[in-house]
Amino acid sequence: MENIFLEDFTPDKPYWWEFFQPRDDLRADLPLHTDVAIIGGGYTGLTAAHVLAESGIDVTVIEAQEFGFGASTRNGGGVGGAVNVGKSLSGRRLQYRTGEREAILAESAQAFRSIENLVETGNIACDWQSNGRFIGAWTPKHFRDQEASLPLMNEHADLGAEMLPRERQREHLQTDLYHGGMLVKRSATVNPSLLYKGLLERSMASGARLCGRTRVTGLARSGSRWELSTDRGVLKADKVIVAANGYIDPAVPMLRKKIIPVFSNIIVTEELPDGLASHLFPTNRYVNDTLRIRSYYRLTPDGKRVLFGGRGRFSTASAIDHARSLYPMMVQRLPDLKGIRIAYAWSGRIAFTLDSVPHVGEQDGVHFALGCNGSGVAMMTYLGDYLGKKIAGKANYVSRFERPLPGHPLYGGNPWFLPLIGRYFQFLDRLGR
């Protein structure tokens, strides 16, 4: 295979870390007691911590790595205004009570407005661009399915979406791969590490205690309190929030067996020749598609590089191996990128739930927000805010995402089956084509 990497390519280094380096200096001493202990220092944990600390509640955020190490600075930076209400992870159509689907979509639109408002009112400089999204239809049937869903999505999720026929596709993306698709107005892009930096600084200013490089090794009841065993000591807490999403440790088995952690892999190109970026993305929209094994791609905020993400491989592999798998997928979609080299490649863990819907609530006395299902930037920030308000007694509504968290009797938290499912879904994508 041709050399697709730059000479100074460094694997496992996210492009976004050029703008914010994870903080390894935030290692507050672990107290003997705290009102609320939050496991996980990503978007969810920091947002909940801010709300609680602002309410005068003593809150301690426990992060196993440096603050900013996880998916909050490793994602593609797409901000959507709707969540999946169609099919579960297994492909089965989801069942809802009358009006429930519409209410979930309406709240997902509320989540988008919430983060949009947070960025504006909080003066978070994170390259927010309300440039919309194009969802490419992999087959003619997918296009028809998108068209059929349009009234529901526009009325309840406030997407401002319209259908784009194949003959007009190149007005927005230089490819002939898709059979047209859906143009979504209510969608944005962001630099995820700068968004994280803003949330981190906000939580610090509110007085939240941040304990980095502290791994929880055990969680158990101790009278009316929780006892958290860590590699830096023992902490007792009145309440516990688990906000680790795809990075949940075995110390929290009651939630670990309810989510399926999946690696999403990303590559970023070298700087493009003059004029190529605007040629490839004439309207600078974020792009994803309707395959079962989906990809997503965009220009970086400076408009000089292409970021391309997806499932490179389904087995354990190095960043270089994943990059070698993603590169032909990128060129298949954007043939003009052939010969352009890769400057960055990395992976991050996202969490899927068995019903493919985000969840917030309480399990065995532990509060949680998890299961971004690929919509983490808006949803996990929103659910962290909701959970903080609920514990502080300030939530004036019950979230539609506060629903029973499904499990499966044969699944205990080890997704050994992902390579098999991945290959099967790839076969179905080829068959559908």
C-alpha positions in Angstrom: 0.0 0.0 0.0 1.2 3.5 -0.8 2.6 5.6 2.1 -0.4 7.6 3.3 1.2 9.2 6.4 3.1 12.4 6.7 6.7 12.1 7.8 6.1 13.6 11.2 2.8 11.6 11.8 2.4 10.6 15.4 -0.3 7.9 16.1 -2.8 8.2 18.9 -2.6 12.0 19.0 -6.0 13.7 18.4 -5.9 16.7 16.2 -8.0 18.6 18.7 -5.2 18.4 21.3 -3.3 21.0 19.3 -5.8 23.5 20.8 -6.2 22.1 24.3 -3.9 19.6 26.0 -5.5 17.4 28.6 -4.9 18.7 32.1 -2.7 16.5 34.2 -2.2 19.0 37.0 -5.8 18.8 38.4 -5.2 16.3 41.2 -7.0 17.7 44.2 -6.7 15.7 47.4 -9.4 13.2 47.9 -11.7 14.3 50.8 -13.0 11.9 53.4 -16.6 12.9 52.5 -18.4 14.8 49.7 -22.1 15.4 49.1 -22.0 14.2 45.5 -19.2 12.1 43.9 -19.1 12.1 40.1 -17.3 9.3 38.3 -16.1 10.7 35.0 -14.8 14.1 34.0 -16.2 14.5 30.5 -19.0 16.8 29.2 -21.6 15.1 31.4 -19.6 15.1 34.7 -18.3 18.6 34.3 -21.8 20.0 33.5 -23.4 18.2 36.4 -20.6 19.4 38.7 -21.1 23.0 37.7 -24.8 22.9 38.4 -24.3 21.2 41.8 -21.5 23.5 42.9 -23.4 26.6 41.9 -26.2 25.3 44.1 -23.9 25.2 47.1 -23.5 21.4 47.1 -20.0 19.9 47.8 -19.1 18.0 44.7 -16.1 15.9 43.8 -15.3 14.8 40.2 -13.2 11.7 39.9 -11.4 11.2 36.6 -9.3 8.1 35.9 -7.0 9.8 33.4 -6.1 13.5 32.8 -9.1 15.8 32.6 -9.8 15.9 28.8 -8.4 12.5 28.0 -11.6 10.8 26.9 -14.2 11.1 24.2 -15.1 14.7 25.0 -11.9 15.8 23.2 -11.7 12.8 20.8 -15.0 13.1 18.9 -15.7 14.5 15.4 -17.3 17.7 16.7 -20.7 17.3 15.1 -23.6 18.7 17.0 -27.0 17.3 16.1 -30.5 18.2 16.9 -32.2 14.8 16.9 -31.6 11.3 18.3 -32.5 7.9 16.9 -36.1 6.9 17.4 -36.3 4.3 14.6 -34.4 1.1 15.2 -32.4 -0.5 18.1 -28.8 -1.6 17.8 -29.9 -5.0 16.7 -32.0 -3.5 13.9 -35.4 -4.1 15.5 -37.9 -1.2 15.2 -38.4 0.5 18.5 -41.8 0.5 20.1 -43.2 3.6 21.7 -46.4 4.7 23.5 -48.6 7.2 21.8 -46.8 10.6 21.6 -43.6 9.3 23.2 -41.5 9.3 20.0 -42.6 12.9 19.3 -41.7 13.9 22.9 -38.2 12.4 22.7 -37.6 14.3 19.5 -38.8 17.5 21.0 -36.5 17.1 23.9 -33.5 16.3 21.6 -34.2 19.7 19.9 -34.2 21.2 23.3 -30.8 19.7 24.0 -29.5 21.4 20.8 -30.9 24.7 21.8 -29.4 24.3 25.3 -25.8 23.8 24.1 -26.2 26.5 21.5 -27.3 28.9 24.2 -24.5 27.7 26.6 -21.8 28.4 24.0 -23.3 31.9 23.3 -24.1 33.1 26.9 -21.0 31.4 28.4 -18.7 33.0 25.8 -17.1 29.7 25.1 -14.7 30.2 22.2 -15.0 26.8 20.5 -15.4 27.5 16.8 -19.2 27.0 16.8 -20.4 27.0 13.2 -24.2 26.6 12.5 -23.5 25.3 9.0 -25.9 22.4 8.9 -25.5 18.8 7.9 -25.9 16.5 4.9 -27.0 12.9 5.5 -26.2 10.9 2.4 -28.6 8.1 1.4 -26.6 4.9 0.7 -29.5 3.4 -1.4 -32.6 4.7 -3.1 -34.7 3.0 -0.4 -32.8 4.9 2.3 -33.6 8.1 0.4 -37.3 7.2 0.4 -37.1 6.3 4.2 -35.5 9.7 4.8 -38.3 11.4 2.8 -41.0 9.6 4.8 -39.4 10.7 8.1 -39.2 14.4 7.1 -42.5 15.6 8.5 -41.9 13.9 11.9 -38.4 15.3 12.2 -39.3 18.8 11.1 -42.4 19.1 13.2 -41.0 17.7 16.5 -37.2 17.9 16.3 -37.2 21.3 14.6 -34.6 20.2 12.1 -35.5 22.5 9.2 -34.7 19.6 6.9 -35.4 19.1 3.2 -34.6 16.4 0.7 -31.7 16.8 -1.8 -32.1 14.7 -5.0 -29.0 13.0 -6.4 -28.7 15.3 -9.3 -28.2 18.3 -6.9 -25.8 16.5 -4.6 -22.7 18.2 -5.8 -24.0 21.6 -4.8 -23.1 20.5 -1.3 -20.5 17.6 -1.6 -18.2 16.6 -4.4 -19.3 12.9 -4.6 -21.5 10.7 -6.6 -21.5 7.9 -4.0 -24.9 8.7 -2.4 -28.4 8.6 -3.9 -29.2 12.1 -2.7 -30.0 12.6 1.0 -31.3 14.9 3.6 -30.2 18.5 4.2 -30.5 19.5 7.9 -30.5 23.2 8.9 -30.5 22.7 12.7 -27.0 21.2 13.0 -23.6 22.6 13.8 -19.9 21.8 14.2 -17.6 22.7 17.0 -14.0 22.2 18.2 -14.7 19.6 20.9 -11.6 20.2 22.9 -12.2 23.9 23.1 -15.8 23.2 24.2 -14.4 20.9 26.8 -11.9 23.6 28.0 -14.8 26.0 28.5 -16.8 23.5 30.5 -13.7 22.6 32.6 -13.0 26.2 33.4 -16.6 26.8 34.3 -16.7 23.9 36.7 -13.5 25.0 38.3 -14.8 28.6 38.7 -18.0 27.2 40.4 -15.9 25.5 43.1 -16.1 21.8 42.0 -13.3 19.6 43.3 -11.4 17.9 40.5 -9.5 14.7 41.3 -7.6 13.6 38.2 -5.6 10.5 37.8 -7.9 8.8 40.3 -9.4 5.4 39.3 -12.5 4.1 41.1 -11.8 0.4 42.0 -14.9 -0.3 44.0 -18.4 1.1 44.8 -20.5 -0.1 47.7 -23.1 1.0 50.2 -21.8 2.0 53.7 -24.9 2.7 55.8 -26.8 5.6 54.3 -23.8 6.6 52.2 -21.7 5.3 49.3 -18.1 4.2 49.8 -15.9 4.7 46.7 -12.6 2.8 46.8 -10.0 4.4 44.6 -6.3 4.0 43.9 -5.7 7.2 46.0 -7.8 6.3 49.0 -11.5 5.9 50.1 -14.2 8.5 49.6 -17.6 8.5 51.2 -20.5 10.3 49.4 -24.2 10.9 50.0 -24.9 10.5 46.3 -23.0 9.1 43.3 -23.3 10.0 39.6 -21.7 7.8 37.0 -20.8 9.9 34.0 -18.1 7.8 32.3 -20.2 6.7 29.3 -18.0 4.4 27.1 -15.3 4.4 29.7 -17.3 2.9 32.6 -15.0 0.7 34.8 -15.9 -2.8 36.1 -16.3 -1.2 39.5 -19.8 -0.2 38.4 -21.1 -3.5 37.0 -24.8 -2.6 37.2 -24.3 0.0 34.5 -21.4 -1.5 32.6 -23.6 -4.4 31.5 -26.2 -1.9 30.1 -23.9 -0.2 27.6 -21.9 -1.4 24.7 -18.6 0.5 24.4 -17.5 1.0 20.7 -14.4 2.5 19.4 -14.8 5.2 16.9 -11.7 6.0 14.8 -10.8 9.3 13.2 -8.2 10.5 10.7 -7.3 14.1 9.8 -5.5 14.9 6.6 -2.6 17.2 6.0 -3.4 20.7 4.9 -5.2 20.7 1.5 -4.0 22.5 -1.6 -5.6 25.9 -2.2 -9.2 25.6 -3.4 -9.6 21.9 -2.7 -11.5 22.3 0.5 -14.1 24.6 -0.9 -14.4 22.4 -4.0 -15.1 19.3 -1.8 -17.4 21.0 0.6 -19.1 23.9 -1.2 -21.4 24.7 1.7 -19.1 23.5 4.5 -21.6 21.1 5.9 -21.0 18.2 8.3 -21.6 14.9 6.6 -22.7 11.5 7.7 -24.6 8.7 5.9 -27.2 6.0 6.3 -25.0 2.9 6.2 -25.3 0.5 9.2 -21.5 1.0 9.6 -21.7 4.8 9.3 -19.0 7.3 8.5 -18.9 11.1 9.3 -16.7 13.8 7.9 -16.2 17.5 7.8 -13.7 20.3 7.3 -11.7 21.3 10.3 -12.7 24.8 11.7 -9.9 26.5 9.8 -11.1 25.0 6.5 -7.7 23.5 5.7 -8.1 19.8 6.4 -10.6 17.0 6.2 -11.6 15.0 9.3 -13.0 11.6 8.6 -14.4 9.2 11.2 -16.0 5.8 11.4 -15.4 2.2 12.3 -12.0 1.3 10.8 -11.9 -2.2 12.2 -14.0 -4.1 14.7 -11.1 -6.0 16.4 -8.4 -4.5 18.5 -5.9 -2.7 16.3 -3.4 0.1 16.3 -4.2 3.7 15.2 -2.1 3.1 12.1 -4.1 0.0 11.2 -7.4 1.8 11.8 -6.1 4.7 9.6 -5.2 2.3 6.8 -8.8 1.0 6.9 -10.4 4.5 7.0 -8.3 6.0 4.2 -9.9 4.0 1.3 -13.4 4.7 2.8 -12.6 8.4 2.8 -11.3 8.3 -0.8 -14.4 6.3 -1.9 -16.6 9.2 -0.7 -14.2 12.0 -1.9 -12.1 10.7 -4.8 -10.3 14.0 -5.0 -8.5 13.2 -1.8 -6.5 10.3 -3.3 -2.8 11.1 -2.7 -3.5 13.4 0.2 -1.7 12.1 3.3 -2.8 11.6 6.9 -1.5 13.8 9.6 -3.4 12.6 12.7 -5.2 9.3 13.6 -6.8 8.3 16.9 -9.6 6.5 18.6 -12.2 7.2 21.3 -14.9 5.2 23.0 -18.6 6.0 22.6 -21.4 4.1 24.3 -24.4 2.5 22.7 -27.5 1.4 24.6 -29.4 -1.7 23.6 -32.3 0.5 22.4 -30.0 3.1 20.8 -31.4 6.0 22.9 -29.6 8.1 25.5 -30.6 7.5 29.1 -30.6 9.4 32.4 -31.9 8.2 35.7 -31.1 6.0 38.7 -30.0 2.4 38.8 -29.7 0.6 42.2 -29.4 3.9 43.9 -26.7 5.3 41.5 -27.5 8.3 39.3 -26.3 8.1 35.7 -26.4 9.7 32.3 -25.0 7.5 29.5 -25.5 6.1 26.1 -24.7 9.0 23.7 -25.1 6.6 20.7 -23.0 9.0 18.7 -24.9 12.2 19.7 -22.7 13.0 22.7 -21.8 16.7 22.2 -25.3 18.0 22.7 -27.0 15.1 24.5 -24.4 14.4 27.2 -24.0 18.1 28.1 -27.8 18.4 28.3 -28.3 15.3 30.4 -25.4 16.3 32.7 -27.2 19.6 33.3 -30.5 17.9 33.9 -29.0 15.4 36.3 -27.3 18.2 38.3 -30.6 20.1 38.5 -32.5 17.0 39.5 -30.2 16.2 42.4 -30.1 19.9 43.5 -33.9 20.0 43.5 -34.1 22.5 40.6 -35.4 20.3 37.7 -39.0 21.5 36.9 -39.7 18.6 34.5 -39.1 14.9 34.0 -36.8 14.2 31.1 -38.2 11.8 28.4 -34.7 10.2 28.5 -35.4 9.1 32.1 -36.7 5.7 31.0 -35.9 2.1 31.9 -32.4 1.2 30.9 -32.6 -2.1 29.0 -30.2 -5.0 29.4 -29.8 -8.5 28.2 -29.4 -11.6 30.3 -26.6 -12.9 28.1 -24.6 -9.6 28.2 -22.3 -8.9 31.1 -20.3 -5.9 29.8 -17.8 -7.6 27.5 -18.7 -6.8 23.8 -16.9 -9.8 22.4 -19.5 -10.1 19.6 -18.7 -6.7 18.0 -16.4 -8.1 15.3 -19.1 -10.6 14.2 -21.8 -8.0 14.2 -19.6 -5.5 12.4 -18.8 -8.0 9.6 -22.5 -8.9 9.3 -23.6 -5.2 9.1 -20.9 -4.6 6.4 -22.3 -7.5 4.4 -25.8 -6.1 4.7 -24.6 -2.7 3.5 -22.9 -4.2 0.5 -26.1 -6.3 -0.2 -28.3 -3.3 0.1 -26.1 -1.4 -2.4 
